[in-house]
Amino acid sequence: MEMSSVYLYRLEAATASHTLDCVVVASSEEEAFAQAEVLMDKGMMGMEWNELSIVEKKRISKGAGYVFVKKLP
């Protein structure tokens, strides 16, 4: 029995005034985009967003993760 690979995707989207990060677990890029779109629609409560793109993709394994660097205002 073959197991499919699962990945941790970090996607980025933009609004008129913000850049947003969304992290999802998916087995393909198509699935990652679909999950991110649902999460963005639920989490943004009506705010318009665009330009959803994959920034990073990592195979799921113990210790996998991301460090987010944000600019100070």
PQR file of N, CA, C, O and H, with PARSE charges and radii, in Angstrom:
ATOM      1  N   MET A   1       0.847  -1.183   0.000 -0.4000 1.5000
ATOM      2  CA  MET A   1       0.000   0.000   0.000 -0.0000 2.0000
ATOM      3  C   MET A   1       0.890   1.243   0.000  0.5500 1.7000
ATOM      4  O   MET A   1       1.729   1.410   0.885 -0.5500 1.4000
ATOM      5  N   GLU A   2       0.707   2.102  -0.980 -0.4000 1.5000
ATOM      6  CA  GLU A   2       1.522   3.297  -1.121 -0.0000 2.0000
ATOM      7  C   GLU A   2       0.834   4.492  -0.469  0.5500 1.7000
ATOM      8  O   GLU A   2      -0.350   4.736  -0.700 -0.5500 1.4000
ATOM      9  H   GLU A   2       0.026   1.966  -1.699  0.4000 1.0000
ATOM     10  N   MET A   3       1.587   5.242   0.353 -0.4000 1.5000
ATOM     11  CA  MET A   3       1.041   6.440   0.993 -0.0000 2.0000
ATOM     12  C   MET A   3       1.387   7.645   0.143  0.5500 1.7000
ATOM     13  O   MET A   3       2.513   7.755  -0.342 -0.5500 1.4000
ATOM     14  H   MET A   3       2.549   5.044   0.541  0.4000 1.0000
ATOM     15  N   SER A   4       0.444   8.548  -0.044 -0.4000 1.5000
ATOM     16  CA  SER A   4       0.731   9.766  -0.790 -0.0000 2.0000
ATOM     17  C   SER A   4       1.460  10.748   0.121  0.5500 1.7000
ATOM     18  O   SER A   4       1.262  10.754   1.336 -0.5500 1.4000
ATOM     19  H   SER A   4      -0.471   8.459   0.350  0.4000 1.0000
ATOM     20  N   SER A   5       2.295  11.566  -0.480 -0.4000 1.5000
ATOM     21  CA  SER A   5       3.036  12.563   0.281 -0.0000 2.0000
ATOM     22  C   SER A   5       2.121  13.701   0.691  0.5500 1.7000
ATOM     23  O   SER A   5       1.216  14.086  -0.049 -0.5500 1.4000
ATOM     24  H   SER A   5       2.456  11.561  -1.467  0.4000 1.0000
ATOM     25  N   VAL A   6       2.363  14.224   1.859 -0.4000 1.5000
ATOM     26  CA  VAL A   6       1.594  15.360   2.363 -0.0000 2.0000
ATOM     27  C   VAL A   6       2.579  16.494   2.599  0.5500 1.7000
ATOM     28  O   VAL A   6       3.689  16.279   3.084 -0.5500 1.4000
ATOM     29  H   VAL A   6       3.098  13.911   2.461  0.4000 1.0000
ATOM     30  N   TYR A   7       2.159  17.698   2.250 -0.4000 1.5000
ATOM     31  CA  TYR A   7       3.034  18.860   2.328 -0.0000 2.0000
ATOM     32  C   TYR A   7       2.413  19.967   3.169  0.5500 1.7000
ATOM     33  O   TYR A   7       1.193  20.061   3.303 -0.5500 1.4000
ATOM     34  H   TYR A   7       1.256  17.873   1.857  0.4000 1.0000
ATOM     35  N   LEU A   8       3.270  20.789   3.722 -0.4000 1.5000
ATOM     36  CA  LEU A   8       2.886  21.999   4.429 -0.0000 2.0000
ATOM     37  C   LEU A   8       3.140  23.151   3.464  0.5500 1.7000
ATOM     38  O   LEU A   8       4.279  23.386   3.061 -0.5500 1.4000
ATOM     39  H   LEU A   8       4.261  20.712   3.613  0.4000 1.0000
ATOM     40  N   TYR A   9       2.083  23.867   3.095 -0.4000 1.5000
ATOM     41  CA  TYR A   9       2.185  24.973   2.142 -0.0000 2.0000
ATOM     42  C   TYR A   9       1.978  26.290   2.872  0.5500 1.7000
ATOM     43  O   TYR A   9       1.092  26.412   3.717 -0.5500 1.4000
ATOM     44  H   TYR A   9       1.158  23.676   3.422  0.4000 1.0000
ATOM     45  N   ARG A  10       2.809  27.278   2.536 -0.4000 1.5000
ATOM     46  CA  ARG A  10       2.587  28.647   2.998 -0.0000 2.0000
ATOM     47  C   ARG A  10       2.211  29.465   1.774  0.5500 1.7000
ATOM     48  O   ARG A  10       2.988  29.599   0.829 -0.5500 1.4000
ATOM     49  H   ARG A  10       3.529  27.179   1.849  0.4000 1.0000
ATOM     50  N   LEU A  11       1.004  30.007   1.815 -0.4000 1.5000
ATOM     51  CA  LEU A  11       0.507  30.825   0.716 -0.0000 2.0000
ATOM     52  C   LEU A  11       0.395  32.266   1.179  0.5500 1.7000
ATOM     53  O   LEU A  11       0.261  32.542   2.371 -0.5500 1.4000
ATOM     54  H   LEU A  11       0.373  29.899   2.583  0.4000 1.0000
ATOM     55  N   GLU A  12       0.450  33.172   0.228 -0.4000 1.5000
ATOM     56  CA  GLU A  12       0.369  34.594   0.542 -0.0000 2.0000
ATOM     57  C   GLU A  12      -0.713  35.221  -0.328  0.5500 1.7000
ATOM     58  O   GLU A  12      -0.841  34.904  -1.511 -0.5500 1.4000
ATOM     59  H   GLU A  12       0.558  32.947  -0.740  0.4000 1.0000
ATOM     60  N   ALA A  13      -1.485  36.112   0.276 -0.4000 1.5000
ATOM     61  CA  ALA A  13      -2.527  36.839  -0.445 -0.0000 2.0000
ATOM     62  C   ALA A  13      -2.410  38.311  -0.084  0.5500 1.7000
ATOM     63  O   ALA A  13      -1.816  38.664   0.935 -0.5500 1.4000
ATOM     64  H   ALA A  13      -1.381  36.370   1.237  0.4000 1.0000
ATOM     65  N   ALA A  14      -2.975  39.160  -0.915 -0.4000 1.5000
ATOM     66  CA  ALA A  14      -2.911  40.601  -0.672 -0.0000 2.0000
ATOM     67  C   ALA A  14      -4.314  41.192  -0.628  0.5500 1.7000
ATOM     68  O   ALA A  14      -5.212  40.769  -1.357 -0.5500 1.4000
ATOM     69  H   ALA A  14      -3.458  38.873  -1.742  0.4000 1.0000
ATOM     70  N   THR A  15      -4.478  42.180   0.245 -0.4000 1.5000
ATOM     71  CA  THR A  15      -5.678  43.008   0.253 -0.0000 2.0000
ATOM     72  C   THR A  15      -5.210  44.397  -0.168  0.5500 1.7000
ATOM     73  O   THR A  15      -4.042  44.585  -0.509 -0.5500 1.4000
ATOM     74  H   THR A  15      -3.749  42.524   0.837  0.4000 1.0000
ATOM     75  N   ALA A  16      -6.101  45.351  -0.144 -0.4000 1.5000
ATOM     76  CA  ALA A  16      -5.721  46.716  -0.506 -0.0000 2.0000
ATOM     77  C   ALA A  16      -4.676  47.275   0.447  0.5500 1.7000
ATOM     78  O   ALA A  16      -3.875  48.126   0.057 -0.5500 1.4000
ATOM     79  H   ALA A  16      -7.050  45.198   0.133  0.4000 1.0000
ATOM     80  N   SER A  17      -4.672  46.802   1.710 -0.4000 1.5000
ATOM     81  CA  SER A  17      -3.768  47.390   2.698 -0.0000 2.0000
ATOM     82  C   SER A  17      -2.892  46.393   3.454  0.5500 1.7000
ATOM     83  O   SER A  17      -2.071  46.810   4.271 -0.5500 1.4000
ATOM     84  H   SER A  17      -5.322  46.111   2.027  0.4000 1.0000
ATOM     85  N   HIS A  18      -3.039  45.090   3.207 -0.4000 1.5000
ATOM     86  CA  HIS A  18      -2.293  44.085   3.970 -0.0000 2.0000
ATOM     87  C   HIS A  18      -1.786  42.959   3.073  0.5500 1.7000
ATOM     88  O   HIS A  18      -2.313  42.713   1.989 -0.5500 1.4000
ATOM     89  H   HIS A  18      -3.706  44.751   2.543  0.4000 1.0000
ATOM     90  N   THR A  19      -0.751  42.289   3.559 -0.4000 1.5000
ATOM     91  CA  THR A  19      -0.309  41.017   2.989 -0.0000 2.0000
ATOM     92  C   THR A  19      -0.611  39.952   4.031  0.5500 1.7000
ATOM     93  O   THR A  19      -0.273  40.111   5.205 -0.5500 1.4000
ATOM     94  H   THR A  19      -0.323  42.489   4.441  0.4000 1.0000
ATOM     95  N   LEU A  20      -1.244  38.870   3.605 -0.4000 1.5000
ATOM     96  CA  LEU A  20      -1.708  37.832   4.524 -0.0000 2.0000
ATOM     97  C   LEU A  20      -1.011  36.517   4.245  0.5500 1.7000
ATOM     98  O   LEU A  20      -0.750  36.182   3.089 -0.5500 1.4000
ATOM     99  H   LEU A  20      -1.519  38.741   2.652  0.4000 1.0000
ATOM    100  N   ASP A  21      -0.704  35.761   5.305 -0.4000 1.5000
ATOM    101  CA  ASP A  21      -0.134  34.428   5.183 -0.0000 2.0000
ATOM    102  C   ASP A  21      -1.186  33.404   5.571  0.5500 1.7000
ATOM    103  O   ASP A  21      -1.962  33.615   6.502 -0.5500 1.4000
ATOM    104  H   ASP A  21      -0.916  36.033   6.244  0.4000 1.0000
ATOM    105  N   CYS A  22      -1.203  32.296   4.846 -0.4000 1.5000
ATOM    106  CA  CYS A  22      -2.112  31.191   5.135 -0.0000 2.0000
ATOM    107  C   CYS A  22      -1.299  29.907   5.029  0.5500 1.7000
ATOM    108  O   CYS A  22      -0.628  29.684   4.021 -0.5500 1.4000
ATOM    109  H   CYS A  22      -0.572  32.125   4.090  0.4000 1.0000
ATOM    110  N   VAL A  23      -1.350  29.065   6.048 -0.4000 1.5000
ATOM    111  CA  VAL A  23      -0.613  27.806   6.048 -0.0000 2.0000
ATOM    112  C   VAL A  23      -1.618  26.662   6.048  0.5500 1.7000
ATOM    113  O   VAL A  23      -2.520  26.618   6.884 -0.5500 1.4000
ATOM    114  H   VAL A  23      -1.895  29.246   6.866  0.4000 1.0000
ATOM    115  N   VAL A  24      -1.454  25.730   5.097 -0.4000 1.5000
ATOM    116  CA  VAL A  24      -2.359  24.585   4.986 -0.0000 2.0000
ATOM    117  C   VAL A  24      -1.560  23.298   4.799  0.5500 1.7000
ATOM    118  O   VAL A  24      -0.405  23.328   4.375 -0.5500 1.4000
ATOM    119  H   VAL A  24      -0.721  25.766   4.417  0.4000 1.0000
ATOM    120  N   VAL A  25      -2.185  22.178   5.117 -0.4000 1.5000
ATOM    121  CA  VAL A  25      -1.623  20.854   4.858 -0.0000 2.0000
ATOM    122  C   VAL A  25      -2.419  20.270   3.698  0.5500 1.7000
ATOM    123  O   VAL A  25      -3.647  20.196   3.752 -0.5500 1.4000
ATOM    124  H   VAL A  25      -3.124  22.154   5.461  0.4000 1.0000
ATOM    125  N   ALA A  26      -1.705  19.853   2.639 -0.4000 1.5000
ATOM    126  CA  ALA A  26      -2.380  19.325   1.460 -0.0000 2.0000
ATOM    127  C   ALA A  26      -1.457  18.354   0.729  0.5500 1.7000
ATOM    128  O   ALA A  26      -0.246  18.346   0.952 -0.5500 1.4000
ATOM    129  H   ALA A  26      -0.707  19.914   2.596  0.4000 1.0000
ATOM    130  N   SER A  27      -2.041  17.538  -0.143 -0.4000 1.5000
ATOM    131  CA  SER A  27      -1.252  16.575  -0.898 -0.0000 2.0000
ATOM    132  C   SER A  27      -0.905  17.063  -2.304  0.5500 1.7000
ATOM    133  O   SER A  27      -0.150  16.404  -3.018 -0.5500 1.4000
ATOM    134  H   SER A  27      -3.025  17.544  -0.323  0.4000 1.0000
ATOM    135  N   SER A  28      -1.461  18.230  -2.710 -0.4000 1.5000
ATOM    136  CA  SER A  28      -1.140  18.788  -4.029 -0.0000 2.0000
ATOM    137  C   SER A  28      -1.296  20.306  -3.983  0.5500 1.7000
ATOM    138  O   SER A  28      -1.930  20.849  -3.078 -0.5500 1.4000
ATOM    139  H   SER A  28      -2.075  18.764  -2.130  0.4000 1.0000
ATOM    140  N   GLU A  29      -0.714  20.977  -4.965 -0.4000 1.5000
ATOM    141  CA  GLU A  29      -0.845  22.426  -5.034 -0.0000 2.0000
ATOM    142  C   GLU A  29      -2.293  22.838  -5.255  0.5500 1.7000
ATOM    143  O   GLU A  29      -2.751  23.829  -4.685 -0.5500 1.4000
ATOM    144  H   GLU A  29      -0.200  20.536  -5.701  0.4000 1.0000
ATOM    145  N   GLU A  30      -3.012  22.090  -6.072 -0.4000 1.5000
ATOM    146  CA  GLU A  30      -4.427  22.392  -6.327 -0.0000 2.0000
ATOM    147  C   GLU A  30      -5.232  22.317  -5.041  0.5500 1.7000
ATOM    148  O   GLU A  30      -6.070  23.179  -4.774 -0.5500 1.4000
ATOM    149  H   GLU A  30      -2.640  21.285  -6.535  0.4000 1.0000
ATOM    150  N   GLU A  31      -4.976  21.281  -4.240 -0.4000 1.5000
ATOM    151  CA  GLU A  31      -5.668  21.126  -2.961 -0.0000 2.0000
ATOM    152  C   GLU A  31      -5.284  22.255  -2.005  0.5500 1.7000
ATOM    153  O   GLU A  31      -6.132  22.752  -1.263 -0.5500 1.4000
ATOM    154  H   GLU A  31      -4.295  20.581  -4.457  0.4000 1.0000
ATOM    155  N   ALA A  32      -4.024  22.661  -2.017 -0.4000 1.5000
ATOM    156  CA  ALA A  32      -3.557  23.757  -1.155 -0.0000 2.0000
ATOM    157  C   ALA A  32      -4.283  25.060  -1.504  0.5500 1.7000
ATOM    158  O   ALA A  32      -4.732  25.780  -0.612 -0.5500 1.4000
ATOM    159  H   ALA A  32      -3.336  22.258  -2.620  0.4000 1.0000
ATOM    160  N   PHE A  33      -4.398  25.361  -2.801 -0.4000 1.5000
ATOM    161  CA  PHE A  33      -5.111  26.576  -3.215 -0.0000 2.0000
ATOM    162  C   PHE A  33      -6.574  26.515  -2.792  0.5500 1.7000
ATOM    163  O   PHE A  33      -7.115  27.498  -2.287 -0.5500 1.4000
ATOM    164  H   PHE A  33      -4.034  24.776  -3.526  0.4000 1.0000
ATOM    165  N   ALA A  34      -7.217  25.369  -2.995 -0.4000 1.5000
ATOM    166  CA  ALA A  34      -8.634  25.229  -2.640 -0.0000 2.0000
ATOM    167  C   ALA A  34      -8.847  25.428  -1.142  0.5500 1.7000
ATOM    168  O   ALA A  34      -9.766  26.138  -0.732 -0.5500 1.4000
ATOM    169  H   ALA A  34      -6.778  24.570  -3.406  0.4000 1.0000
ATOM    170  N   GLN A  35      -7.993  24.798  -0.317 -0.4000 1.5000
ATOM    171  CA  GLN A  35      -8.122  24.950   1.133 -0.0000 2.0000
ATOM    172  C   GLN A  35      -7.854  26.386   1.569  0.5500 1.7000
ATOM    173  O   GLN A  35      -8.563  26.927   2.418 -0.5500 1.4000
ATOM    174  H   GLN A  35      -7.247  24.222  -0.649  0.4000 1.0000
ATOM    175  N   ALA A  36      -6.826  26.999   0.983 -0.4000 1.5000
ATOM    176  CA  ALA A  36      -6.482  28.379   1.348 -0.0000 2.0000
ATOM    177  C   ALA A  36      -7.611  29.338   0.986  0.5500 1.7000
ATOM    178  O   ALA A  36      -7.912  30.254   1.752 -0.5500 1.4000
ATOM    179  H   ALA A  36      -6.250  26.559   0.294  0.4000 1.0000
ATOM    180  N   GLU A  37      -8.237  29.139  -0.169 -0.4000 1.5000
ATOM    181  CA  GLU A  37      -9.343  30.007  -0.574 -0.0000 2.0000
ATOM    182  C   GLU A  37     -10.490  29.937   0.423  0.5500 1.7000
ATOM    183  O   GLU A  37     -11.069  30.963   0.778 -0.5500 1.4000
ATOM    184  H   GLU A  37      -7.993  28.395  -0.791  0.4000 1.0000
ATOM    185  N   VAL A  38     -10.823  28.725   0.881 -0.4000 1.5000
ATOM    186  CA  VAL A  38     -11.892  28.559   1.867 -0.0000 2.0000
ATOM    187  C   VAL A  38     -11.518  29.262   3.173  0.5500 1.7000
ATOM    188  O   VAL A  38     -12.329  29.992   3.743 -0.5500 1.4000
ATOM    189  H   VAL A  38     -10.352  27.891   0.593  0.4000 1.0000
ATOM    190  N   LEU A  39     -10.288  29.040   3.643 -0.4000 1.5000
ATOM    191  CA  LEU A  39      -9.846  29.674   4.896 -0.0000 2.0000
ATOM    192  C   LEU A  39      -9.813  31.193   4.786  0.5500 1.7000
ATOM    193  O   LEU A  39     -10.203  31.895   5.719 -0.5500 1.4000
ATOM    194  H   LEU A  39      -9.629  28.447   3.180  0.4000 1.0000
ATOM    195  N   MET A  40      -9.350  31.699   3.649 -0.4000 1.5000
ATOM    196  CA  MET A  40      -9.295  33.155   3.457 -0.0000 2.0000
ATOM    197  C   MET A  40     -10.705  33.749   3.446  0.5500 1.7000
ATOM    198  O   MET A  40     -10.947  34.791   4.055 -0.5500 1.4000
ATOM    199  H   MET A  40      -9.034  31.129   2.891  0.4000 1.0000
ATOM    200  N   ASP A  41     -11.626  33.090   2.760 -0.4000 1.5000
ATOM    201  CA  ASP A  41     -13.005  33.593   2.717 -0.0000 2.0000
ATOM    202  C   ASP A  41     -13.637  33.600   4.103  0.5500 1.7000
ATOM    203  O   ASP A  41     -14.335  34.550   4.459 -0.5500 1.4000
ATOM    204  H   ASP A  41     -11.430  32.243   2.266  0.4000 1.0000
ATOM    205  N   LYS A  42     -13.399  32.542   4.896 -0.4000 1.5000
ATOM    206  CA  LYS A  42     -13.952  32.482   6.255 -0.0000 2.0000
ATOM    207  C   LYS A  42     -13.271  33.475   7.186  0.5500 1.7000
ATOM    208  O   LYS A  42     -13.942  34.151   7.967 -0.5500 1.4000
ATOM    209  H   LYS A  42     -12.832  31.770   4.606  0.4000 1.0000
ATOM    210  N   GLY A  43     -11.971  33.569   7.116 -0.4000 1.5000
ATOM    211  CA  GLY A  43     -11.202  34.382   8.056 -0.0000 2.0000
ATOM    212  C   GLY A  43     -11.193  35.857   7.771  0.5500 1.7000
ATOM    213  O   GLY A  43     -10.925  36.649   8.674 -0.5500 1.4000
ATOM    214  H   GLY A  43     -11.426  33.020   6.482  0.4000 1.0000
ATOM    215  N   MET A  44     -11.477  36.261   6.542 -0.4000 1.5000
ATOM    216  CA  MET A  44     -11.394  37.673   6.179 -0.0000 2.0000
ATOM    217  C   MET A  44     -12.725  38.400   6.336  0.5500 1.7000
ATOM    218  O   MET A  44     -12.784  39.616   6.155 -0.5500 1.4000
ATOM    219  H   MET A  44     -11.694  35.617   5.808  0.4000 1.0000
ATOM    220  N   MET A  45     -13.769  37.696   6.660 -0.4000 1.5000
ATOM    221  CA  MET A  45     -15.096  38.272   6.941 -0.0000 2.0000
ATOM    222  C   MET A  45     -15.487  39.364   5.953  0.5500 1.7000
ATOM    223  O   MET A  45     -15.791  40.490   6.348 -0.5500 1.4000
ATOM    224  H   MET A  45     -13.722  36.708   6.808  0.4000 1.0000
ATOM    225  N   GLY A  46     -15.477  39.023   4.667 -0.4000 1.5000
ATOM    226  CA  GLY A  46     -15.972  39.948   3.655 -0.0000 2.0000
ATOM    227  C   GLY A  46     -14.929  40.844   3.026  0.5500 1.7000
ATOM    228  O   GLY A  46     -15.227  41.508   2.033 -0.5500 1.4000
ATOM    229  H   GLY A  46     -15.230  38.109   4.346  0.4000 1.0000
ATOM    230  N   MET A  47     -13.721  40.895   3.557 -0.4000 1.5000
ATOM    231  CA  MET A  47     -12.672  41.713   2.941 -0.0000 2.0000
ATOM    232  C   MET A  47     -12.250  41.086   1.617  0.5500 1.7000
ATOM    233  O   MET A  47     -12.152  39.864   1.504 -0.5500 1.4000
ATOM    234  H   MET A  47     -13.479  40.355   4.363  0.4000 1.0000
ATOM    235  N   GLU A  48     -12.003  41.917   0.632 -0.4000 1.5000
ATOM    236  CA  GLU A  48     -11.542  41.427  -0.671 -0.0000 2.0000
ATOM    237  C   GLU A  48     -10.051  41.118  -0.610  0.5500 1.7000
ATOM    238  O   GLU A  48      -9.274  41.900  -0.063 -0.5500 1.4000
ATOM    239  H   GLU A  48     -12.083  42.909   0.724  0.4000 1.0000
ATOM    240  N   TRP A  49      -9.652  39.989  -1.166 -0.4000 1.5000
ATOM    241  CA  TRP A  49      -8.241  39.637  -1.263 -0.0000 2.0000
ATOM    242  C   TRP A  49      -7.971  39.137  -2.679  0.5500 1.7000
ATOM    243  O   TRP A  49      -8.890  38.730  -3.391 -0.5500 1.4000
ATOM    244  H   TRP A  49     -10.283  39.353  -1.611  0.4000 1.0000
ATOM    245  N   ASN A  50      -6.697  39.172  -3.079 -0.4000 1.5000
ATOM    246  CA  ASN A  50      -6.343  38.699  -4.416 -0.0000 2.0000
ATOM    247  C   ASN A  50      -4.907  38.185  -4.427  0.5500 1.7000
ATOM    248  O   ASN A  50      -4.241  38.179  -3.391 -0.5500 1.4000
ATOM    249  H   ASN A  50      -5.951  39.503  -2.501  0.4000 1.0000
ATOM    250  N   GLU A  51      -4.440  37.763  -5.566 -0.4000 1.5000
ATOM    251  CA  GLU A  51      -3.058  37.335  -5.769 -0.0000 2.0000
ATOM    252  C   GLU A  51      -2.602  36.240  -4.805  0.5500 1.7000
ATOM    253  O   GLU A  51      -1.530  36.356  -4.211 -0.5500 1.4000
ATOM    254  H   GLU A  51      -4.982  37.768  -6.407  0.4000 1.0000
ATOM    255  N   LEU A  52      -3.381  35.199  -4.640 -0.4000 1.5000
ATOM    256  CA  LEU A  52      -2.999  34.071  -3.796 -0.0000 2.0000
ATOM    257  C   LEU A  52      -1.891  33.293  -4.490  0.5500 1.7000
ATOM    258  O   LEU A  52      -2.053  32.857  -5.630 -0.5500 1.4000
ATOM    259  H   LEU A  52      -4.252  35.105  -5.122  0.4000 1.0000
ATOM    260  N   SER A  53      -0.770  33.120  -3.805 -0.4000 1.5000
ATOM    261  CA  SER A  53       0.357  32.406  -4.406 -0.0000 2.0000
ATOM    262  C   SER A  53       1.070  31.555  -3.360  0.5500 1.7000
ATOM    263  O   SER A  53       1.084  31.884  -2.174 -0.5500 1.4000
ATOM    264  H   SER A  53      -0.638  33.475  -2.880  0.4000 1.0000
ATOM    265  N   ILE A  54       1.660  30.456  -3.822 -0.4000 1.5000
ATOM    266  CA  ILE A  54       2.432  29.590  -2.942 -0.0000 2.0000
ATOM    267  C   ILE A  54       3.814  30.194  -2.772  0.5500 1.7000
ATOM    268  O   ILE A  54       4.512  30.471  -3.748 -0.5500 1.4000
ATOM    269  H   ILE A  54       1.649  30.188  -4.785  0.4000 1.0000
ATOM    270  N   VAL A  55       4.200  30.396  -1.513 -0.4000 1.5000
ATOM    271  CA  VAL A  55       5.492  30.983  -1.190 -0.0000 2.0000
ATOM    272  C   VAL A  55       6.488  29.890  -0.809  0.5500 1.7000
ATOM    273  O   VAL A  55       7.662  29.962  -1.171 -0.5500 1.4000
ATOM    274  H   VAL A  55       3.632  30.172  -0.720  0.4000 1.0000
ATOM    275  N   GLU A  56       6.016  28.871  -0.072 -0.4000 1.5000
ATOM    276  CA  GLU A  56       6.876  27.770   0.352 -0.0000 2.0000
ATOM    277  C   GLU A  56       6.085  26.470   0.364  0.5500 1.7000
ATOM    278  O   GLU A  56       4.867  26.457   0.538 -0.5500 1.4000
ATOM    279  H   GLU A  56       5.063  28.812   0.223  0.4000 1.0000
ATOM    280  N   LYS A  57       6.817  25.380   0.174 -0.4000 1.5000
ATOM    281  CA  LYS A  57       6.226  24.041   0.212 -0.0000 2.0000
ATOM    282  C   LYS A  57       7.240  23.128   0.888  0.5500 1.7000
ATOM    283  O   LYS A  57       8.391  23.046   0.460 -0.5500 1.4000
ATOM    284  H   LYS A  57       7.807  25.391   0.033  0.4000 1.0000
ATOM    285  N   LYS A  58       6.806  22.431   1.959 -0.4000 1.5000
ATOM    286  CA  LYS A  58       7.692  21.520   2.674 -0.0000 2.0000
ATOM    287  C   LYS A  58       6.982  20.196   2.900  0.5500 1.7000
ATOM    288  O   LYS A  58       5.796  20.155   3.230 -0.5500 1.4000
ATOM    289  H   LYS A  58       5.870  22.498   2.307  0.4000 1.0000
ATOM    290  N   ARG A  59       7.727  19.116   2.716 -0.4000 1.5000
ATOM    291  CA  ARG A  59       7.168  17.793   3.013 -0.0000 2.0000
ATOM    292  C   ARG A  59       6.947  17.713   4.525  0.5500 1.7000
ATOM    293  O   ARG A  59       7.801  18.135   5.304 -0.5500 1.4000
ATOM    294  H   ARG A  59       8.690  19.149   2.448  0.4000 1.0000
ATOM    295  N   ILE A  60       5.807  17.176   4.931 -0.4000 1.5000
ATOM    296  CA  ILE A  60       5.497  17.036   6.344 -0.0000 2.0000
ATOM    297  C   ILE A  60       6.416  15.987   6.963  0.5500 1.7000
ATOM    298  O   ILE A  60       6.497  14.849   6.503 -0.5500 1.4000
ATOM    299  H   ILE A  60       5.113  16.833   4.298  0.4000 1.0000
ATOM    300  N   SER A  61       7.093  16.403   8.003 -0.4000 1.5000
ATOM    301  CA  SER A  61       7.928  15.489   8.785 -0.0000 2.0000
ATOM    302  C   SER A  61       8.097  16.107  10.161  0.5500 1.7000
ATOM    303  O   SER A  61       7.833  17.293  10.357 -0.5500 1.4000
ATOM    304  H   SER A  61       7.028  17.329   8.376  0.4000 1.0000
ATOM    305  N   LYS A  62       8.531  15.310  11.095 -0.4000 1.5000
ATOM    306  CA  LYS A  62       8.735  15.816  12.449 -0.0000 2.0000
ATOM    307  C   LYS A  62       9.713  16.982  12.391  0.5500 1.7000
ATOM    308  O   LYS A  62      10.798  16.870  11.822 -0.5500 1.4000
ATOM    309  H   LYS A  62       8.746  14.346  10.935  0.4000 1.0000
ATOM    310  N   GLY A  63       9.318  18.091  12.982 -0.4000 1.5000
ATOM    311  CA  GLY A  63      10.171  19.273  13.016 -0.0000 2.0000
ATOM    312  C   GLY A  63       9.945  20.252  11.869  0.5500 1.7000
ATOM    313  O   GLY A  63      10.549  21.325  11.863 -0.5500 1.4000
ATOM    314  H   GLY A  63       8.436  18.183  13.445  0.4000 1.0000
ATOM    315  N   ALA A  64       9.091  19.917  10.897 -0.4000 1.5000
ATOM    316  CA  ALA A  64       8.817  20.839   9.790 -0.0000 2.0000
ATOM    317  C   ALA A  64       8.051  22.045  10.310  0.5500 1.7000
ATOM    318  O   ALA A  64       7.188  21.912  11.178 -0.5500 1.4000
ATOM    319  H   ALA A  64       8.600  19.046  10.902  0.4000 1.0000
ATOM    320  N   GLY A  65       8.364  23.206   9.786 -0.4000 1.5000
ATOM    321  CA  GLY A  65       7.661  24.410  10.211 -0.0000 2.0000
ATOM    322  C   GLY A  65       8.176  25.628   9.473  0.5500 1.7000
ATOM    323  O   GLY A  65       8.993  25.516   8.558 -0.5500 1.4000
ATOM    324  H   GLY A  65       9.065  23.314   9.081  0.4000 1.0000
ATOM    325  N   TYR A  66       7.700  26.774   9.870 -0.4000 1.5000
ATOM    326  CA  TYR A  66       8.066  28.032   9.240 -0.0000 2.0000
ATOM    327  C   TYR A  66       8.415  29.059  10.295  0.5500 1.7000
ATOM    328  O   TYR A  66       7.936  28.993  11.427 -0.5500 1.4000
ATOM    329  H   TYR A  66       7.037  26.865  10.613  0.4000 1.0000
ATOM    330  N   VAL A  67       9.253  30.011   9.915 -0.4000 1.5000
ATOM    331  CA  VAL A  67       9.523  31.205  10.708 -0.0000 2.0000
ATOM    332  C   VAL A  67       8.993  32.379   9.888  0.5500 1.7000
ATOM    333  O   VAL A  67       9.372  32.552   8.730 -0.5500 1.4000
ATOM    334  H   VAL A  67       9.642  30.065   8.995  0.4000 1.0000
ATOM    335  N   PHE A  68       8.126  33.176  10.483 -0.4000 1.5000
ATOM    336  CA  PHE A  68       7.560  34.328   9.798 -0.0000 2.0000
ATOM    337  C   PHE A  68       8.274  35.584  10.251  0.5500 1.7000
ATOM    338  O   PHE A  68       8.345  35.851  11.451 -0.5500 1.4000
ATOM    339  H   PHE A  68       7.818  33.035  11.424  0.4000 1.0000
ATOM    340  N   VAL A  69       8.801  36.355   9.325 -0.4000 1.5000
ATOM    341  CA  VAL A  69       9.471  37.607   9.625 -0.0000 2.0000
ATOM    342  C   VAL A  69       8.534  38.739   9.202  0.5500 1.7000
ATOM    343  O   VAL A  69       8.141  38.827   8.039 -0.5500 1.4000
ATOM    344  H   VAL A  69       8.743  36.137   8.351  0.4000 1.0000
ATOM    345  N   LYS A  70       8.185  39.587  10.140 -0.4000 1.5000
ATOM    346  CA  LYS A  70       7.283  40.708   9.869 -0.0000 2.0000
ATOM    347  C   LYS A  70       8.013  42.021  10.082  0.5500 1.7000
ATOM    348  O   LYS A  70       8.850  42.141  10.976 -0.5500 1.4000
ATOM    349  H   LYS A  70       8.504  39.516  11.086  0.4000 1.0000
ATOM    350  N   LYS A  71       7.688  43.006   9.253 -0.4000 1.5000
ATOM    351  CA  LYS A  71       8.253  44.334   9.408 -0.0000 2.0000
ATOM    352  C   LYS A  71       7.561  45.057  10.557  0.5500 1.7000
ATOM    353  O   LYS A  71       6.356  44.909  10.758 -0.5500 1.4000
ATOM    354  H   LYS A  71       7.008  42.908   8.527  0.4000 1.0000
ATOM    355  N   LEU A  72       8.318  45.828  11.297 -0.4000 1.5000
ATOM    356  CA  LEU A  72       7.733  46.657  12.355 -0.0000 2.0000
ATOM    357  C   LEU A  72       7.178  47.926  11.711  0.5500 1.7000
ATOM    358  O   LEU A  72       7.741  48.427  10.738 -0.5500 1.4000
ATOM    359  H   LEU A  72       9.297  45.948  11.134  0.4000 1.0000
ATOM    360  N   PRO A  73       6.073  48.448  12.253 -0.5600 1.5000
ATOM    361  CA  PRO A  73       5.478  49.669  11.667  0.2800 2.0000
ATOM    362  C   PRO A  73       6.388  50.869  11.832  0.5500 1.7000
ATOM    363  O   PRO A  73       6.043  51.969  11.399 -0.5500 1.4000
TER
END
